[in-house]
Amino acid sequence: MHTKGVASVRSPVRNLLQSSASATHEGFVDAVIESFRKEYAIDEQPCFVHETSQYLEDEYFKAGMSELRASPLTVRSRNR
């Protein structure tokens, strides 16, 4: 059987709405950001950058996006 999951994690992957009817994409993103900030003792608020032409033409931004796309853990965003 093929499942969506990480080989080293034996817990099944499930939709968050199965656990909580009030779960939202924004709530999940906020929880991940807060957890990351606590883990790495980051006091600053995150800076969100959207893929506008201003950034898509910037070499530094393009290099960072290319690096993220090469990562197997890339998360795709949805239009809100």
C-alpha positions, 0 to 999 in steps of 0.5 A, a space after each residue: 500500500 502506498 500512503 502519503 507520509 514520511 518513512 520514519 514516522 509511523 503515524 498516519 497522515 490525515 486531514 486536519 479537518 478530521 480532527 477539528 472542524 474549525 481548523 483553517 489554513 491560516 490557523 495552521 500557518 500561524 501555528 507553524 510560524 509560532 512553533 518555529 519562532 519558539 524553537 529558534 528563539 526568534 523574537 521578530 515577527 515574520 515578513 511575508 513576501 509575495 511573488 510580485 514582479 518586483 521580487 521575481 526580477 530580483 536575483 537574490 529573491 530568485 536564487 532563494 526561490 530556486 533553492 526552496 523549489 529544489 527542496 523536497 519539503 517545499 510547500 505550495 501556497 494557495 491563492 487566498 
